[in-house]
Amino acid sequence: MPNGERRSQQQWRHQAVRWRRLAVEATTPHTKSHLLKLAQQCEFLAGDLLPTRTALSDSVKSQDVELADAAG
């Protein structure tokens, strides 16, 4: 962080939510994966447990369904 600035756990959680929202709107699988990894890193820094691969996979699948519903 610049100038030794630290973020609170709440700030890291909010950032994770922002990354996940962007991942829902991602146009490529690579971008979506990258954004979800950033969200996981923020959750880790917030002191939260990292989601399991299964939970993450289920989350991505449900987001894909939401996108398909919204598009069509």
CHARMM internal coordinates of N, CA and C (Angstrom, degrees):
IC EDIT
DIST 1 N 1 CA 1.4433
DIST 1 CA 1 C 1.5267
ANGL 1 N 1 CA 1 C 108.50
DIST 1 C 2 N 1.2979
ANGL 1 CA 1 C 2 N 118.29
DIHE 1 N 1 CA 1 C 2 N 140.90
DIST 2 N 2 CA 1.4578
ANGL 1 C 2 N 2 CA 121.05
DIHE 1 CA 1 C 2 N 2 CA 178.74
DIST 2 CA 2 C 1.5253
ANGL 2 N 2 CA 2 C 111.34
DIHE 1 C 2 N 2 CA 2 C -63.34
DIST 2 C 3 N 1.3006
ANGL 2 CA 2 C 3 N 115.34
DIHE 2 N 2 CA 2 C 3 N 142.98
DIST 3 N 3 CA 1.4629
ANGL 2 C 3 N 3 CA 122.47
DIHE 2 CA 2 C 3 N 3 CA 175.73
DIST 3 CA 3 C 1.5288
ANGL 3 N 3 CA 3 C 113.20
DIHE 2 C 3 N 3 CA 3 C 56.22
DIST 3 C 4 N 1.3135
ANGL 3 CA 3 C 4 N 118.02
DIHE 3 N 3 CA 3 C 4 N 27.07
DIST 4 N 4 CA 1.4504
ANGL 3 C 4 N 4 CA 121.08
DIHE 3 CA 3 C 4 N 4 CA 178.09
DIST 4 CA 4 C 1.5190
ANGL 4 N 4 CA 4 C 114.48
DIHE 3 C 4 N 4 CA 4 C 68.39
DIST 4 C 5 N 1.3234
ANGL 4 CA 4 C 5 N 117.42
DIHE 4 N 4 CA 4 C 5 N 16.46
DIST 5 N 5 CA 1.4622
ANGL 4 C 5 N 5 CA 121.80
DIHE 4 CA 4 C 5 N 5 CA -179.35
DIST 5 CA 5 C 1.5313
ANGL 5 N 5 CA 5 C 109.68
DIHE 4 C 5 N 5 CA 5 C -68.39
DIST 5 C 6 N 1.3146
ANGL 5 CA 5 C 6 N 115.78
DIHE 5 N 5 CA 5 C 6 N 138.27
DIST 6 N 6 CA 1.4613
ANGL 5 C 6 N 6 CA 120.81
DIHE 5 CA 5 C 6 N 6 CA 178.70
DIST 6 CA 6 C 1.5184
ANGL 6 N 6 CA 6 C 109.80
DIHE 5 C 6 N 6 CA 6 C -116.73
DIST 6 C 7 N 1.3045
ANGL 6 CA 6 C 7 N 115.32
DIHE 6 N 6 CA 6 C 7 N 150.54
DIST 7 N 7 CA 1.4577
ANGL 6 C 7 N 7 CA 120.31
DIHE 6 CA 6 C 7 N 7 CA 177.17
DIST 7 CA 7 C 1.5222
ANGL 7 N 7 CA 7 C 109.29
DIHE 6 C 7 N 7 CA 7 C -104.16
DIST 7 C 8 N 1.3065
ANGL 7 CA 7 C 8 N 115.59
DIHE 7 N 7 CA 7 C 8 N 149.62
DIST 8 N 8 CA 1.4606
ANGL 7 C 8 N 8 CA 120.80
DIHE 7 CA 7 C 8 N 8 CA 176.51
DIST 8 CA 8 C 1.5359
ANGL 8 N 8 CA 8 C 108.84
DIHE 7 C 8 N 8 CA 8 C -79.87
DIST 8 C 9 N 1.3227
ANGL 8 CA 8 C 9 N 115.36
DIHE 8 N 8 CA 8 C 9 N 166.81
DIST 9 N 9 CA 1.4606
ANGL 8 C 9 N 9 CA 119.68
DIHE 8 CA 8 C 9 N 9 CA 176.64
DIST 9 CA 9 C 1.5274
ANGL 9 N 9 CA 9 C 110.49
DIHE 8 C 9 N 9 CA 9 C -59.24
DIST 9 C 10 N 1.3119
ANGL 9 CA 9 C 10 N 115.94
DIHE 9 N 9 CA 9 C 10 N -39.65
DIST 10 N 10 CA 1.4652
ANGL 9 C 10 N 10 CA 119.70
DIHE 9 CA 9 C 10 N 10 CA -179.56
DIST 10 CA 10 C 1.5299
ANGL 10 N 10 CA 10 C 111.19
DIHE 9 C 10 N 10 CA 10 C -63.72
DIST 10 C 11 N 1.3278
ANGL 10 CA 10 C 11 N 117.42
DIHE 10 N 10 CA 10 C 11 N -39.63
DIST 11 N 11 CA 1.4611
ANGL 10 C 11 N 11 CA 120.52
DIHE 10 CA 10 C 11 N 11 CA 178.59
DIST 11 CA 11 C 1.5248
ANGL 11 N 11 CA 11 C 110.84
DIHE 10 C 11 N 11 CA 11 C -64.30
DIST 11 C 12 N 1.3449
ANGL 11 CA 11 C 12 N 116.78
DIHE 11 N 11 CA 11 C 12 N -40.25
DIST 12 N 12 CA 1.4675
ANGL 11 C 12 N 12 CA 119.54
DIHE 11 CA 11 C 12 N 12 CA 177.66
DIST 12 CA 12 C 1.5222
ANGL 12 N 12 CA 12 C 110.67
DIHE 11 C 12 N 12 CA 12 C -64.26
DIST 12 C 13 N 1.3437
ANGL 12 CA 12 C 13 N 117.17
DIHE 12 N 12 CA 12 C 13 N -40.01
DIST 13 N 13 CA 1.4682
ANGL 12 C 13 N 13 CA 120.25
DIHE 12 CA 12 C 13 N 13 CA 178.72
DIST 13 CA 13 C 1.5255
ANGL 13 N 13 CA 13 C 111.08
DIHE 12 C 13 N 13 CA 13 C -64.00
DIST 13 C 14 N 1.3234
ANGL 13 CA 13 C 14 N 116.86
DIHE 13 N 13 CA 13 C 14 N -42.07
DIST 14 N 14 CA 1.4665
ANGL 13 C 14 N 14 CA 120.27
DIHE 13 CA 13 C 14 N 14 CA 178.32
DIST 14 CA 14 C 1.5268
ANGL 14 N 14 CA 14 C 110.71
DIHE 13 C 14 N 14 CA 14 C -63.05
DIST 14 C 15 N 1.3317
ANGL 14 CA 14 C 15 N 116.49
DIHE 14 N 14 CA 14 C 15 N -39.97
DIST 15 N 15 CA 1.4625
ANGL 14 C 15 N 15 CA 119.49
DIHE 14 CA 14 C 15 N 15 CA 178.70
DIST 15 CA 15 C 1.5305
ANGL 15 N 15 CA 15 C 110.61
DIHE 14 C 15 N 15 CA 15 C -64.84
DIST 15 C 16 N 1.3277
ANGL 15 CA 15 C 16 N 116.96
DIHE 15 N 15 CA 15 C 16 N -39.31
DIST 16 N 16 CA 1.4646
ANGL 15 C 16 N 16 CA 120.57
DIHE 15 CA 15 C 16 N 16 CA 177.87
DIST 16 CA 16 C 1.5320
ANGL 16 N 16 CA 16 C 110.40
DIHE 15 C 16 N 16 CA 16 C -60.60
DIST 16 C 17 N 1.3207
ANGL 16 CA 16 C 17 N 116.72
DIHE 16 N 16 CA 16 C 17 N -41.28
DIST 17 N 17 CA 1.4708
ANGL 16 C 17 N 17 CA 120.86
DIHE 16 CA 16 C 17 N 17 CA 178.38
DIST 17 CA 17 C 1.5273
ANGL 17 N 17 CA 17 C 109.67
DIHE 16 C 17 N 17 CA 17 C -62.70
DIST 17 C 18 N 1.3223
ANGL 17 CA 17 C 18 N 116.89
DIHE 17 N 17 CA 17 C 18 N -42.09
DIST 18 N 18 CA 1.4802
ANGL 17 C 18 N 18 CA 120.01
DIHE 17 CA 17 C 18 N 18 CA 179.08
DIST 18 CA 18 C 1.5269
ANGL 18 N 18 CA 18 C 110.92
DIHE 17 C 18 N 18 CA 18 C -61.28
DIST 18 C 19 N 1.3570
ANGL 18 CA 18 C 19 N 116.68
DIHE 18 N 18 CA 18 C 19 N -44.45
DIST 19 N 19 CA 1.4728
ANGL 18 C 19 N 19 CA 119.30
DIHE 18 CA 18 C 19 N 19 CA -179.95
DIST 19 CA 19 C 1.5288
ANGL 19 N 19 CA 19 C 110.14
DIHE 18 C 19 N 19 CA 19 C -62.75
DIST 19 C 20 N 1.3428
ANGL 19 CA 19 C 20 N 117.06
DIHE 19 N 19 CA 19 C 20 N -40.61
DIST 20 N 20 CA 1.4673
ANGL 19 C 20 N 20 CA 119.85
DIHE 19 CA 19 C 20 N 20 CA -179.29
DIST 20 CA 20 C 1.5322
ANGL 20 N 20 CA 20 C 111.02
DIHE 19 C 20 N 20 CA 20 C -65.86
DIST 20 C 21 N 1.3224
ANGL 20 CA 20 C 21 N 117.34
DIHE 20 N 20 CA 20 C 21 N -38.03
DIST 21 N 21 CA 1.4722
ANGL 20 C 21 N 21 CA 119.89
DIHE 20 CA 20 C 21 N 21 CA 177.17
DIST 21 CA 21 C 1.5272
ANGL 21 N 21 CA 21 C 110.65
DIHE 20 C 21 N 21 CA 21 C -63.64
DIST 21 C 22 N 1.3177
ANGL 21 CA 21 C 22 N 116.74
DIHE 21 N 21 CA 21 C 22 N -41.63
DIST 22 N 22 CA 1.4569
ANGL 21 C 22 N 22 CA 119.86
DIHE 21 CA 21 C 22 N 22 CA 177.61
DIST 22 CA 22 C 1.5245
ANGL 22 N 22 CA 22 C 110.95
DIHE 21 C 22 N 22 CA 22 C -65.15
DIST 22 C 23 N 1.3318
ANGL 22 CA 22 C 23 N 117.08
DIHE 22 N 22 CA 22 C 23 N -36.28
DIST 23 N 23 CA 1.4604
ANGL 22 C 23 N 23 CA 120.65
DIHE 22 CA 22 C 23 N 23 CA 179.36
DIST 23 CA 23 C 1.5173
ANGL 23 N 23 CA 23 C 111.36
DIHE 22 C 23 N 23 CA 23 C -62.11
DIST 23 C 24 N 1.3170
ANGL 23 CA 23 C 24 N 117.09
DIHE 23 N 23 CA 23 C 24 N -35.13
DIST 24 N 24 CA 1.4651
ANGL 23 C 24 N 24 CA 121.10
DIHE 23 CA 23 C 24 N 24 CA 178.59
DIST 24 CA 24 C 1.5285
ANGL 24 N 24 CA 24 C 109.80
DIHE 23 C 24 N 24 CA 24 C -62.65
DIST 24 C 25 N 1.3169
ANGL 24 CA 24 C 25 N 116.24
DIHE 24 N 24 CA 24 C 25 N -34.21
DIST 25 N 25 CA 1.4643
ANGL 24 C 25 N 25 CA 120.57
DIHE 24 CA 24 C 25 N 25 CA -177.75
DIST 25 CA 25 C 1.5227
ANGL 25 N 25 CA 25 C 113.29
DIHE 24 C 25 N 25 CA 25 C -91.45
DIST 25 C 26 N 1.3329
ANGL 25 CA 25 C 26 N 117.32
DIHE 25 N 25 CA 25 C 26 N -2.06
DIST 26 N 26 CA 1.4680
ANGL 25 C 26 N 26 CA 121.11
DIHE 25 CA 25 C 26 N 26 CA -177.08
DIST 26 CA 26 C 1.5243
ANGL 26 N 26 CA 26 C 110.50
DIHE 25 C 26 N 26 CA 26 C -60.99
DIST 26 C 27 N 1.3318
ANGL 26 CA 26 C 27 N 115.27
DIHE 26 N 26 CA 26 C 27 N 143.59
DIST 27 N 27 CA 1.4576
ANGL 26 C 27 N 27 CA 119.96
DIHE 26 CA 26 C 27 N 27 CA -176.52
DIST 27 CA 27 C 1.5200
ANGL 27 N 27 CA 27 C 113.29
DIHE 26 C 27 N 27 CA 27 C -96.60
DIST 27 C 28 N 1.3291
ANGL 27 CA 27 C 28 N 118.01
DIHE 27 N 27 CA 27 C 28 N -11.76
DIST 28 N 28 CA 1.4634
ANGL 27 C 28 N 28 CA 120.27
DIHE 27 CA 27 C 28 N 28 CA 178.24
DIST 28 CA 28 C 1.5212
ANGL 28 N 28 CA 28 C 109.82
DIHE 27 C 28 N 28 CA 28 C -129.41
DIST 28 C 29 N 1.3301
ANGL 28 CA 28 C 29 N 117.02
DIHE 28 N 28 CA 28 C 29 N 151.26
DIST 29 N 29 CA 1.4642
ANGL 28 C 29 N 29 CA 120.08
DIHE 28 CA 28 C 29 N 29 CA 177.85
DIST 29 CA 29 C 1.5336
ANGL 29 N 29 CA 29 C 112.37
DIHE 28 C 29 N 29 CA 29 C -60.18
DIST 29 C 30 N 1.3228
ANGL 29 CA 29 C 30 N 116.64
DIHE 29 N 29 CA 29 C 30 N -36.74
DIST 30 N 30 CA 1.4650
ANGL 29 C 30 N 30 CA 120.21
DIHE 29 CA 29 C 30 N 30 CA -179.70
DIST 30 CA 30 C 1.5285
ANGL 30 N 30 CA 30 C 110.63
DIHE 29 C 30 N 30 CA 30 C -63.94
DIST 30 C 31 N 1.3097
ANGL 30 CA 30 C 31 N 116.59
DIHE 30 N 30 CA 30 C 31 N -44.40
DIST 31 N 31 CA 1.4670
ANGL 30 C 31 N 31 CA 120.75
DIHE 30 CA 30 C 31 N 31 CA 179.41
DIST 31 CA 31 C 1.5210
ANGL 31 N 31 CA 31 C 110.22
DIHE 30 C 31 N 31 CA 31 C -64.28
DIST 31 C 32 N 1.3303
ANGL 31 CA 31 C 32 N 116.65
DIHE 31 N 31 CA 31 C 32 N -44.32
DIST 32 N 32 CA 1.4653
ANGL 31 C 32 N 32 CA 120.85
DIHE 31 CA 31 C 32 N 32 CA 179.26
DIST 32 CA 32 C 1.5269
ANGL 32 N 32 CA 32 C 110.10
DIHE 31 C 32 N 32 CA 32 C -59.37
DIST 32 C 33 N 1.3162
ANGL 32 CA 32 C 33 N 116.74
DIHE 32 N 32 CA 32 C 33 N -45.63
DIST 33 N 33 CA 1.4569
ANGL 32 C 33 N 33 CA 121.13
DIHE 32 CA 32 C 33 N 33 CA -179.89
DIST 33 CA 33 C 1.5224
ANGL 33 N 33 CA 33 C 111.29
DIHE 32 C 33 N 33 CA 33 C -61.63
DIST 33 C 34 N 1.3172
ANGL 33 CA 33 C 34 N 116.29
DIHE 33 N 33 CA 33 C 34 N -43.57
DIST 34 N 34 CA 1.4592
ANGL 33 C 34 N 34 CA 120.97
DIHE 33 CA 33 C 34 N 34 CA 179.86
DIST 34 CA 34 C 1.5338
ANGL 34 N 34 CA 34 C 111.20
DIHE 33 C 34 N 34 CA 34 C -62.39
DIST 34 C 35 N 1.3025
ANGL 34 CA 34 C 35 N 117.30
DIHE 34 N 34 CA 34 C 35 N -45.18
DIST 35 N 35 CA 1.4593
ANGL 34 C 35 N 35 CA 121.17
DIHE 34 CA 34 C 35 N 35 CA -179.96
DIST 35 CA 35 C 1.5304
ANGL 35 N 35 CA 35 C 111.65
DIHE 34 C 35 N 35 CA 35 C -64.81
DIST 35 C 36 N 1.3306
ANGL 35 CA 35 C 36 N 116.73
DIHE 35 N 35 CA 35 C 36 N -37.99
DIST 36 N 36 CA 1.4635
ANGL 35 C 36 N 36 CA 119.71
DIHE 35 CA 35 C 36 N 36 CA 177.77
DIST 36 CA 36 C 1.5275
ANGL 36 N 36 CA 36 C 111.21
DIHE 35 C 36 N 36 CA 36 C -67.13
DIST 36 C 37 N 1.3345
ANGL 36 CA 36 C 37 N 117.11
DIHE 36 N 36 CA 36 C 37 N -34.42
DIST 37 N 37 CA 1.4676
ANGL 36 C 37 N 37 CA 120.47
DIHE 36 CA 36 C 37 N 37 CA 175.97
DIST 37 CA 37 C 1.5279
ANGL 37 N 37 CA 37 C 110.59
DIHE 36 C 37 N 37 CA 37 C -66.36
DIST 37 C 38 N 1.3162
ANGL 37 CA 37 C 38 N 116.49
DIHE 37 N 37 CA 37 C 38 N -39.45
DIST 38 N 38 CA 1.4678
ANGL 37 C 38 N 38 CA 119.65
DIHE 37 CA 37 C 38 N 38 CA 176.34
DIST 38 CA 38 C 1.5245
ANGL 38 N 38 CA 38 C 110.62
DIHE 37 C 38 N 38 CA 38 C -62.39
DIST 38 C 39 N 1.3217
ANGL 38 CA 38 C 39 N 116.30
DIHE 38 N 38 CA 38 C 39 N -40.28
DIST 39 N 39 CA 1.4648
ANGL 38 C 39 N 39 CA 120.40
DIHE 38 CA 38 C 39 N 39 CA 178.10
DIST 39 CA 39 C 1.5230
ANGL 39 N 39 CA 39 C 110.37
DIHE 38 C 39 N 39 CA 39 C -62.67
DIST 39 C 40 N 1.3187
ANGL 39 CA 39 C 40 N 116.64
DIHE 39 N 39 CA 39 C 40 N -42.11
DIST 40 N 40 CA 1.4631
ANGL 39 C 40 N 40 CA 120.53
DIHE 39 CA 39 C 40 N 40 CA 178.20
DIST 40 CA 40 C 1.5262
ANGL 40 N 40 CA 40 C 111.17
DIHE 39 C 40 N 40 CA 40 C -62.03
DIST 40 C 41 N 1.3087
ANGL 40 CA 40 C 41 N 116.93
DIHE 40 N 40 CA 40 C 41 N -41.24
DIST 41 N 41 CA 1.4602
ANGL 40 C 41 N 41 CA 120.46
DIHE 40 CA 40 C 41 N 41 CA 178.97
DIST 41 CA 41 C 1.5264
ANGL 41 N 41 CA 41 C 110.57
DIHE 40 C 41 N 41 CA 41 C -62.56
DIST 41 C 42 N 1.3175
ANGL 41 CA 41 C 42 N 116.77
DIHE 41 N 41 CA 41 C 42 N -41.56
DIST 42 N 42 CA 1.4665
ANGL 41 C 42 N 42 CA 120.32
DIHE 41 CA 41 C 42 N 42 CA 178.35
DIST 42 CA 42 C 1.5247
ANGL 42 N 42 CA 42 C 110.65
DIHE 41 C 42 N 42 CA 42 C -63.96
DIST 42 C 43 N 1.3336
ANGL 42 CA 42 C 43 N 116.63
DIHE 42 N 42 CA 42 C 43 N -41.49
DIST 43 N 43 CA 1.4555
ANGL 42 C 43 N 43 CA 120.31
DIHE 42 CA 42 C 43 N 43 CA 178.22
DIST 43 CA 43 C 1.5298
ANGL 43 N 43 CA 43 C 110.74
DIHE 42 C 43 N 43 CA 43 C -63.15
DIST 43 C 44 N 1.3221
ANGL 43 CA 43 C 44 N 116.18
DIHE 43 N 43 CA 43 C 44 N -39.15
DIST 44 N 44 CA 1.4590
ANGL 43 C 44 N 44 CA 120.12
DIHE 43 CA 43 C 44 N 44 CA 177.61
DIST 44 CA 44 C 1.5280
ANGL 44 N 44 CA 44 C 110.17
DIHE 43 C 44 N 44 CA 44 C -63.43
DIST 44 C 45 N 1.3220
ANGL 44 CA 44 C 45 N 116.46
DIHE 44 N 44 CA 44 C 45 N -45.09
DIST 45 N 45 CA 1.4635
ANGL 44 C 45 N 45 CA 120.53
DIHE 44 CA 44 C 45 N 45 CA 179.58
DIST 45 CA 45 C 1.5292
ANGL 45 N 45 CA 45 C 112.01
DIHE 44 C 45 N 45 CA 45 C -65.50
DIST 45 C 46 N 1.3199
ANGL 45 CA 45 C 46 N 116.17
DIHE 45 N 45 CA 45 C 46 N -27.11
DIST 46 N 46 CA 1.4633
ANGL 45 C 46 N 46 CA 120.10
DIHE 45 CA 45 C 46 N 46 CA 177.15
DIST 46 CA 46 C 1.5301
ANGL 46 N 46 CA 46 C 111.18
DIHE 45 C 46 N 46 CA 46 C -76.38
DIST 46 C 47 N 1.3213
ANGL 46 CA 46 C 47 N 115.46
DIHE 46 N 46 CA 46 C 47 N -10.52
DIST 47 N 47 CA 1.4573
ANGL 46 C 47 N 47 CA 119.43
DIHE 46 CA 46 C 47 N 47 CA -179.76
DIST 47 CA 47 C 1.5107
ANGL 47 N 47 CA 47 C 112.76
DIHE 46 C 47 N 47 CA 47 C 92.39
DIST 47 C 48 N 1.3276
ANGL 47 CA 47 C 48 N 117.19
DIHE 47 N 47 CA 47 C 48 N 5.84
DIST 48 N 48 CA 1.4591
ANGL 47 C 48 N 48 CA 121.33
DIHE 47 CA 47 C 48 N 48 CA 178.17
DIST 48 CA 48 C 1.5205
ANGL 48 N 48 CA 48 C 109.05
DIHE 47 C 48 N 48 CA 48 C -81.53
DIST 48 C 49 N 1.3061
ANGL 48 CA 48 C 49 N 116.11
DIHE 48 N 48 CA 48 C 49 N 157.29
DIST 49 N 49 CA 1.4500
ANGL 48 C 49 N 49 CA 119.96
DIHE 48 CA 48 C 49 N 49 CA 175.93
DIST 49 CA 49 C 1.5142
ANGL 49 N 49 CA 49 C 109.19
DIHE 48 C 49 N 49 CA 49 C -73.38
DIST 49 C 50 N 1.3079
ANGL 49 CA 49 C 50 N 116.09
DIHE 49 N 49 CA 49 C 50 N 144.34
DIST 50 N 50 CA 1.4556
ANGL 49 C 50 N 50 CA 120.04
DIHE 49 CA 49 C 50 N 50 CA 176.17
DIST 50 CA 50 C 1.5230
ANGL 50 N 50 CA 50 C 109.13
DIHE 49 C 50 N 50 CA 50 C -72.29
DIST 50 C 51 N 1.3232
ANGL 50 CA 50 C 51 N 117.34
DIHE 50 N 50 CA 50 C 51 N 139.16
DIST 51 N 51 CA 1.4591
ANGL 50 C 51 N 51 CA 118.85
DIHE 50 CA 50 C 51 N 51 CA 177.38
DIST 51 CA 51 C 1.5283
ANGL 51 N 51 CA 51 C 110.25
DIHE 50 C 51 N 51 CA 51 C -66.46
DIST 51 C 52 N 1.3027
ANGL 51 CA 51 C 52 N 116.48
DIHE 51 N 51 CA 51 C 52 N 150.44
DIST 52 N 52 CA 1.4593
ANGL 51 C 52 N 52 CA 119.98
DIHE 51 CA 51 C 52 N 52 CA 177.40
DIST 52 CA 52 C 1.5185
ANGL 52 N 52 CA 52 C 108.96
DIHE 51 C 52 N 52 CA 52 C -71.26
DIST 52 C 53 N 1.2979
ANGL 52 CA 52 C 53 N 115.93
DIHE 52 N 52 CA 52 C 53 N 162.46
DIST 53 N 53 CA 1.4656
ANGL 52 C 53 N 53 CA 119.83
DIHE 52 CA 52 C 53 N 53 CA 178.71
DIST 53 CA 53 C 1.5272
ANGL 53 N 53 CA 53 C 110.51
DIHE 52 C 53 N 53 CA 53 C -58.97
DIST 53 C 54 N 1.3068
ANGL 53 CA 53 C 54 N 117.13
DIHE 53 N 53 CA 53 C 54 N -39.03
DIST 54 N 54 CA 1.4622
ANGL 53 C 54 N 54 CA 120.40
DIHE 53 CA 53 C 54 N 54 CA -179.84
DIST 54 CA 54 C 1.5166
ANGL 54 N 54 CA 54 C 110.26
DIHE 53 C 54 N 54 CA 54 C -63.72
DIST 54 C 55 N 1.3247
ANGL 54 CA 54 C 55 N 117.02
DIHE 54 N 54 CA 54 C 55 N -46.18
DIST 55 N 55 CA 1.4591
ANGL 54 C 55 N 55 CA 120.14
DIHE 54 CA 54 C 55 N 55 CA 179.73
DIST 55 CA 55 C 1.5150
ANGL 55 N 55 CA 55 C 110.60
DIHE 54 C 55 N 55 CA 55 C -62.89
DIST 55 C 56 N 1.3192
ANGL 55 CA 55 C 56 N 116.74
DIHE 55 N 55 CA 55 C 56 N -40.49
DIST 56 N 56 CA 1.4578
ANGL 55 C 56 N 56 CA 120.84
DIHE 55 CA 55 C 56 N 56 CA 179.06
DIST 56 CA 56 C 1.5233
ANGL 56 N 56 CA 56 C 109.85
DIHE 55 C 56 N 56 CA 56 C -65.26
DIST 56 C 57 N 1.3233
ANGL 56 CA 56 C 57 N 116.38
DIHE 56 N 56 CA 56 C 57 N -43.39
DIST 57 N 57 CA 1.4578
ANGL 56 C 57 N 57 CA 120.37
DIHE 56 CA 56 C 57 N 57 CA 179.38
DIST 57 CA 57 C 1.5211
ANGL 57 N 57 CA 57 C 110.65
DIHE 56 C 57 N 57 CA 57 C -62.29
DIST 57 C 58 N 1.3378
ANGL 57 CA 57 C 58 N 117.17
DIHE 57 N 57 CA 57 C 58 N -43.37
DIST 58 N 58 CA 1.4592
ANGL 57 C 58 N 58 CA 121.03
DIHE 57 CA 57 C 58 N 58 CA 178.10
DIST 58 CA 58 C 1.5212
ANGL 58 N 58 CA 58 C 110.93
DIHE 57 C 58 N 58 CA 58 C -62.67
DIST 58 C 59 N 1.3314
ANGL 58 CA 58 C 59 N 116.24
DIHE 58 N 58 CA 58 C 59 N -38.30
DIST 59 N 59 CA 1.4590
ANGL 58 C 59 N 59 CA 121.02
DIHE 58 CA 58 C 59 N 59 CA 179.43
DIST 59 CA 59 C 1.5230
ANGL 59 N 59 CA 59 C 110.29
DIHE 58 C 59 N 59 CA 59 C -63.59
DIST 59 C 60 N 1.3210
ANGL 59 CA 59 C 60 N 116.71
DIHE 59 N 59 CA 59 C 60 N -44.77
DIST 60 N 60 CA 1.4630
ANGL 59 C 60 N 60 CA 120.88
DIHE 59 CA 59 C 60 N 60 CA -179.83
DIST 60 CA 60 C 1.5254
ANGL 60 N 60 CA 60 C 110.01
DIHE 59 C 60 N 60 CA 60 C -64.35
DIST 60 C 61 N 1.3351
ANGL 60 CA 60 C 61 N 116.75
DIHE 60 N 60 CA 60 C 61 N -42.68
DIST 61 N 61 CA 1.4667
ANGL 60 C 61 N 61 CA 120.08
DIHE 60 CA 60 C 61 N 61 CA 179.48
DIST 61 CA 61 C 1.5199
ANGL 61 N 61 CA 61 C 110.94
DIHE 60 C 61 N 61 CA 61 C -61.89
DIST 61 C 62 N 1.3338
ANGL 61 CA 61 C 62 N 117.40
DIHE 61 N 61 CA 61 C 62 N -43.11
DIST 62 N 62 CA 1.4617
ANGL 61 C 62 N 62 CA 119.42
DIHE 61 CA 61 C 62 N 62 CA -179.57
DIST 62 CA 62 C 1.5191
ANGL 62 N 62 CA 62 C 110.80
DIHE 61 C 62 N 62 CA 62 C -66.66
DIST 62 C 63 N 1.3299
ANGL 62 CA 62 C 63 N 116.97
DIHE 62 N 62 CA 62 C 63 N -34.39
DIST 63 N 63 CA 1.4595
ANGL 62 C 63 N 63 CA 120.22
DIHE 62 CA 62 C 63 N 63 CA 177.58
DIST 63 CA 63 C 1.5252
ANGL 63 N 63 CA 63 C 109.90
DIHE 62 C 63 N 63 CA 63 C -67.87
DIST 63 C 64 N 1.3456
ANGL 63 CA 63 C 64 N 117.15
DIHE 63 N 63 CA 63 C 64 N -37.50
DIST 64 N 64 CA 1.4575
ANGL 63 C 64 N 64 CA 120.45
DIHE 63 CA 63 C 64 N 64 CA 177.03
DIST 64 CA 64 C 1.5258
ANGL 64 N 64 CA 64 C 110.84
DIHE 63 C 64 N 64 CA 64 C -62.68
DIST 64 C 65 N 1.3169
ANGL 64 CA 64 C 65 N 116.56
DIHE 64 N 64 CA 64 C 65 N -40.29
DIST 65 N 65 CA 1.4590
ANGL 64 C 65 N 65 CA 121.10
DIHE 64 CA 64 C 65 N 65 CA 178.92
DIST 65 CA 65 C 1.5207
ANGL 65 N 65 CA 65 C 109.53
DIHE 64 C 65 N 65 CA 65 C -64.79
DIST 65 C 66 N 1.3414
ANGL 65 CA 65 C 66 N 116.76
DIHE 65 N 65 CA 65 C 66 N -43.10
DIST 66 N 66 CA 1.4585
ANGL 65 C 66 N 66 CA 120.46
DIHE 65 CA 65 C 66 N 66 CA 178.91
DIST 66 CA 66 C 1.5224
ANGL 66 N 66 CA 66 C 110.51
DIHE 65 C 66 N 66 CA 66 C -60.86
DIST 66 C 67 N 1.3366
ANGL 66 CA 66 C 67 N 116.38
DIHE 66 N 66 CA 66 C 67 N -41.56
DIST 67 N 67 CA 1.4663
ANGL 66 C 67 N 67 CA 119.96
DIHE 66 CA 66 C 67 N 67 CA 179.35
DIST 67 CA 67 C 1.5189
ANGL 67 N 67 CA 67 C 110.91
DIHE 66 C 67 N 67 CA 67 C -64.77
DIST 67 C 68 N 1.3369
ANGL 67 CA 67 C 68 N 116.85
DIHE 67 N 67 CA 67 C 68 N -42.05
DIST 68 N 68 CA 1.4540
ANGL 67 C 68 N 68 CA 120.16
DIHE 67 CA 67 C 68 N 68 CA -179.87
DIST 68 CA 68 C 1.5207
ANGL 68 N 68 CA 68 C 110.74
DIHE 67 C 68 N 68 CA 68 C -64.05
DIST 68 C 69 N 1.3403
ANGL 68 CA 68 C 69 N 115.54
DIHE 68 N 68 CA 68 C 69 N -40.63
DIST 69 N 69 CA 1.4675
ANGL 68 C 69 N 69 CA 119.51
DIHE 68 CA 68 C 69 N 69 CA 178.37
DIST 69 CA 69 C 1.5305
ANGL 69 N 69 CA 69 C 111.21
DIHE 68 C 69 N 69 CA 69 C -63.87
DIST 69 C 70 N 1.3271
ANGL 69 CA 69 C 70 N 115.69
DIHE 69 N 69 CA 69 C 70 N -40.43
DIST 70 N 70 CA 1.4637
ANGL 69 C 70 N 70 CA 120.25
DIHE 69 CA 69 C 70 N 70 CA -178.70
DIST 70 CA 70 C 1.5195
ANGL 70 N 70 CA 70 C 111.23
DIHE 69 C 70 N 70 CA 70 C -69.57
DIST 70 C 71 N 1.3238
ANGL 70 CA 70 C 71 N 116.84
DIHE 70 N 70 CA 70 C 71 N -33.30
DIST 71 N 71 CA 1.4629
ANGL 70 C 71 N 71 CA 120.79
DIHE 70 CA 70 C 71 N 71 CA -177.24
DIST 71 CA 71 C 1.5275
ANGL 71 N 71 CA 71 C 111.60
DIHE 70 C 71 N 71 CA 71 C -80.05
DIST 71 C 72 N 1.3058
ANGL 71 CA 71 C 72 N 116.44
DIHE 71 N 71 CA 71 C 72 N -27.12
DIST 72 N 72 CA 1.4330
ANGL 71 C 72 N 72 CA 114.06
DIHE 71 CA 71 C 72 N 72 CA -170.65
DIST 72 CA 72 C 1.4461
ANGL 72 N 72 CA 72 C 118.46
DIHE 71 C 72 N 72 CA 72 C -126.76
END
COOR INIT
IC SEED 1 N 1 CA 1 C
IC BUILD
